[in-house]
Amino acid sequence: MRLDKYLKTSRLIKRRTVAADACSASRVLLNGKEAKPAKEVKVGDVIEIVYGNTTLKVRVTALLETTKKADATAMYEVID
C-alpha cells in the first residue's frame, strides 16, 4: 500500500493530499529514512510523522484498504 494512502486510511493524517504534501516536505520518515508518497508500506514498518514540535512514531500492524473510524487504530501501534 502507498504511504500516503496508508496515512489517510489509518487516520494518522486526515486527507490523502495533506499526507502526500507532508511526505514531499520531508516530515514523514519510513524506517528512519525520508519517504516519498508512493513508497510501499509493509507490516512491521516504523513511520515517524513530525507535527510542528512533536513527533508521532508508530509501527504498522495491518494494511486495510478501507476502515471504519473505530477500527482505524488497529492498523498501527504507537511506539514510545
C-alpha positions in Angstrom: 0.0 0.0 0.0 1.2 3.5 -0.8 2.4 5.6 2.2 0.1 8.5 1.6 -2.9 6.1 1.3 -1.9 4.3 4.5 -1.7 7.6 6.4 -5.2 8.6 5.3 -6.8 5.2 5.8 -5.3 4.8 9.3 -6.4 8.3 10.0 -3.0 9.4 11.1 -3.4 12.3 8.7 -6.9 13.5 7.7 -6.6 13.8 3.9 -4.5 12.0 1.3 -3.4 15.2 -0.3 -2.2 16.5 3.0 -0.4 13.2 3.6 1.3 13.5 0.2 2.4 17.1 1.0 3.8 16.0 4.3 5.8 13.3 2.7 7.1 15.7 0.0 8.1 18.2 2.7 10.3 15.5 4.5 8.0 15.4 7.5 7.4 11.7 7.3 10.1 9.1 7.8 9.7 5.4 6.9 12.1 3.1 8.8 14.3 6.2 9.6 14.6 7.5 6.1 12.7 10.2 4.3 9.9 8.7 2.2 8.0 9.8 -0.9 4.2 9.5 -1.0 4.4 6.5 -3.3 6.7 4.4 -1.1 5.3 1.0 -0.3 4.4 0.3 3.3 4.6 -3.2 4.8 3.5 -4.7 8.1 6.2 -4.1 10.7 7.5 -0.8 9.2 8.0 2.1 11.5 6.6 5.5 10.5 7.6 8.8 12.1 5.4 11.9 11.5 6.6 15.4 12.5 3.7 17.6 13.7 5.3 21.0 14.4 7.3 20.4 17.6 6.0 16.9 18.3 6.8 13.6 16.6 4.5 10.6 16.4 6.2 7.2 16.0 4.0 4.2 15.0 4.6 0.6 13.9 2.4 -0.7 11.1 0.3 -3.7 12.3 -2.2 -4.1 9.5 -2.9 -3.0 5.9 -6.6 -2.5 5.2 -7.9 -0.8 2.0 -10.9 0.7 3.9 -11.7 1.0 7.6 -14.3 2.5 9.9 -13.2 5.2 12.2 -13.4 2.9 15.2 -11.2 0.3 13.5 -8.5 2.7 12.2 -6.4 2.5 15.4 -6.0 -1.3 14.8 -3.8 -0.5 11.8 -0.9 0.7 13.9 0.6 0.8 17.4 2.2 3.9 18.9 5.8 3.5 19.9 7.5 5.5 22.7 
